[in-house]
Amino acid sequence: NWKYVNNPFSEVVGLYLVLSGDQLVAMRGAYGVRWQRSIESRDLPMASVGDLIIDPDHRGQGLFSKLMAFMVEDLAARGFEYIVNLSPGTLTQLSAIASGWRSLGPVEEWTLLTIRYRLLRKFNHILKIEPQKPFDRLQKYLGHESRSEHLSLVLEKNPRPHQMENLVQALEKDGRIHQDKSEAYFTWRFCNPLSAFRFIFAGDLEGYLVLQAHRFRETHSVQIVDWEAKEFYVLEEMLKYAVRVCAWLPLSLAPTCIGPKESDLLSRCGFKQKQFGDRVSDYRPMILLRPTADRREEKTREFDVNDVSNWNLRPIYSDNY
């Protein structure tokens, strides 16, 4: 209901079902989002796909290819020029690339495991203590203002959709592809019942940084999934604050196409790039894109959607969070 029914961009949604007699044996979802190029302030005809489920008794029979072909044909008929997948699993990656999808490149992942967390993990393991839920450790910080040299910072449980939209609208436009960040988007996005969120707000609102934790997975980590700031020093102060309040937790983020300035900031805060295996079977997050029709004639376009540097991506755009 949250992803496909209550979505403010429900006109984009598509649930593709496969029936064998009266039995539902497969499903693929295209969930509602609005892709834009900020410099032109117009929507881009792109659909985002996420959920894929195939009954185990019907796997290995070419059903994935047939389902994808049907979806692509339908989305093309509805005016979508491209399909993007921000959260493909290993098998989906291999099958998709074999059927015409293109990888825009792997997504970097930066992690921070503090000495405090390492000691706590060892202590819990020895004494067989069940770790606390991630955000229980942040409870004492909620609502208490912290001041840095330049601005005030506060951790809150709820988003500020209207202020967050105003901040995004005031930022300089760089022309890259991004998702709509309207008040309606923010109001809906953080209602995901599978995730919990906490929000770091800077000043009056000079920046925000969003923390996420999965509610039901066997993981006790916190991810930084979205951020915006008027000035770089605001982003720096928010990140340092996040590191401080999450000192007893594993912290990570998966940015795309960050510059040397951002990489240096992550390194100074103690983050390290995660090393992925190089075997075919090793999972590595990536972005997949495919046109709904043959678009080889568009190579001369001034704007290339196949160039990942033309995308301004945040982890929150993925339905994985």
N, C-alpha and C positions, 0 to 999 in steps of 0.2 A: 504493500500500500504506500509506504513512504517513497520508494524509488519510482514507481510507475503510475500510481493513482493520484497521490497528493502533490505530485511534481508541478511547479508553476509553469513548466515548459512542456506540458503534456501533449502539445501538438506534435512533438518530435518523437513521442514514444511509439514503440512497436514491439509487440510480443509475438514471436514466431514459434508456432507449435507444430509438432509432428505427431500424427496419430497413426497407430497400427490397429485397425478396427476401431474399437471404442477406447483403446488404451493410449494414454499420453506417454510417449516414449522419448521425447526430446523437446528442449526449449532453448531459444536464444533471445536475449533482450537487448533492445536499443532504447536507452533511457533518455529522458528529456534534459537537454542542456542547450545553451545558446552560445555558439562560438562566434567571436567577433574579431575584426581588425580595428584596434582603437583609433588609428590615425584616420580611418574613414568613417568610423562610427556606424558601421553597418554589419548586419549579420552575414555569416558565411554558411553556405549550404553544406554543412558537415553533420553527420550523425555519430553518436558515441555508443559503442556496444560494450556490454559487460557480461552478465550471467550467461553461462552455457552449461546445460545439463543434458546428458544422454544416458538413458537406461543402460546399465551394464550388459544386459542381454542383447542390446542392439548396437554395441560398439564394434569397431573393426569391420564394418560393412559399407563404408563410404557414406554414412549418413551425415557426417559433418560437412562434407563437400556439397552435398545436395541441399542441406539446410542453408549453408552460406550463399550458395548460388541463388536460391530463392529470395533470401533477404536482400542481397545486393540488387537484384532485378527490381524488387519492390521499392527499395529506397531510391533507386535511380528514377523510377516512374513518379515518385513523389517529389522529385526535384533536388535530391541530395547528390552532390558531386563527389564527396569523399566520405569515408568511414574511418574512424579512429578508435583504437583500443589502447587504453592506458594501463590495463591490469591483466594482460594475458598470462596464463599459466604456462608451464613448460610445454605440455602437449599441444596447447592452443598455439603457442609460438611456432612450433615445428610444422603443424598442419597448415597454419595461416600462410607462412612464408612459402610453403610448397604450392599454395593455391593462389598466389599473386599478390599477397600483402608485402609491404616493404617495411623494414625496420628503420626507424629514424635514429637508431642507436640505443645502446644500453643507458639506463638511468643510474647515475652515481648514487651511492648511499654512504652517508657519513654517520659514524657512531661515536658515542662517548660513554665509556665505562669507567667511572671514577673509582679511586681506591676505596672510598666509603662503600660504594655498591659492591665491589668485589669482596670486601670483608664481611658485609652483611649477608651476601649470598652464601659464603662459606659457613658463617655462623648458623644460618637457617638450615643448611644442609646437614651439618653435624648434629644439631639438636632436633632435626626433623620438624621444623616450624614452617607452617604454610605462610608464604609471603603475603603481605598486605596487598589489597588492590591498589594500583598505581596512584590514583588520585586521593586515596585516603591519607597518604603522606603529605599531600599538598593542602589539606584542609585548614591547617593553622595559618596559612598565608592568605586565604580568601578575604578580600575586602580590606586588607591592611596596606596602606600606601607606603611605598618605599621610595626614597629620594636618592637619585644619583647626583653627580655634580651638575648635570645639565637639565634634568627633567624628573617628573614623578612617574612611578610605575605602580600598577595595581593588577592583582590577579583576581579574575571574576569567573563565576560559574556560567553566566549567560552572555550571549553575544549582544552587540549593540548594532543591529542591522542598519539603521538609518545613518548613524555616524560613520559606520564602516563604508557604506556606499558613498557618502560625501567625501571621505578621504580618498577613495579610489578615483572618483571623478576629478578631484583636484590635482592628482599626480600628472606629471608630464607624460604625454602619449608617445610611445616609441614605435608604433606600427606593427608590433608582433601580434601573433594570434593568441588569444586568451579566451577564457569563458566569461560570460556575463557576470558581473559582480554588482547586481542591483540589490536593493533592500529585500525584494521578493526572493532572490537567490539565497542571500544570507539567512533569512528567516526560515527557509525550507532546509537548507543544506545541513544545518547543525541539529536537525531533529532525527538524524539517522539512529534508529533504535539499537543498532549493533555497536555503536561507538559512544564514548563519553568525551566531552570537550571541556577545556579550560582556556581562558582568554587573558592574555597580557595586553593591557592598554597603556599607552604612553601619553602623558600630558592630556591635552584637550582636543581632540584625538589626533596626535601627531604620528601615531603608528599603532599597529596591532600585530600580535603573534599568537597563533592558535596551536594549542597542544591537544593531542588525541590519544586515547587508549581504547583498545578493543574491550568490549564488555564480556564476551563469552569465550574468547580464544585463550589457550594455555600460554599466555605471554604476559609479562609484567613490565613491559617497556612502554615508553612514551614517545610519540612521534611529533615532530614539528611539521604541520601540514599546510600552513598558510601564513603569510606575512606581507605587510605593506608598511612603508615608512616614507615620510616626507624628506628626510635626510638620512644619510648613511649612518651618522652617529646615533640616530634613534634606533635603527636596526641593531647596531652594536650593543646599545644599552639593553634592549629587550632580550637579545640572545644571552648576554651575560646574566641577566636576571633569571632567565629560564634555566640556565646551567646551575645557578645557585639554589633555586627552589627544588630542582630535580636531582640534587646531589646524591640522594640515596636510590636513584632509579637509573636504569639504562635509558639513554636519550639518543634519538636518531632523527635524521631528515634525509630526504631524497630529492635534492634540487636538480634541475635540468639547465644546462648551459649557463652556469654561473661563471663570473669573471674572476680574475686573479685577486681582486680586492676582497670578494666574498670568500674565496678559498682561503686566503690568508687569515680572515677573521675566524673562520671555522677552526683552522689550525691553532690559532692563538687561544681559542676557548677550549682546546683539548680534544676536538673531534679528529677522528682518523677515517680515511676512506676505507670502506669495506672491500676486501679482496674476494672476488668471485672465482669459482673454478672455471676451467677452460674446456671441460668436456661437454659434449652435446647434451648430456643428461642433466648437467648442472643448471639450476635455475638462476637467471639473472633478469631483473626487471627491465623491460624495454617498452618503447612506444611503437605501435604498429599502425600503418596507414595504407589505405588502398583507395583508388578511384572506383566509382561505380560504373565507369565506362572507359574505353580506351582514350587516354588524354595525352598521347604522345605529341599531338600537334601543339600542345600548350607549353612546350619546353622553352619557347621564346618569351613567355610571360615575364614581366619584370619581377613579380613576386613568386617565389618558389615554395610551395607548401611542403616539399620533400626535404627542405633544408631545416634542420632542427634549430638552427640559430634564429629562425623566423618565428619561433614559438616561445611564448612567455608562460611556462607551465609551473603549476604548484601541485604538490601531492594531493591536495583536497579535491582537485578536478577528477581524480580517479574514484570509482565507486568502491574501491577497496578500503576506504576510510569513512 
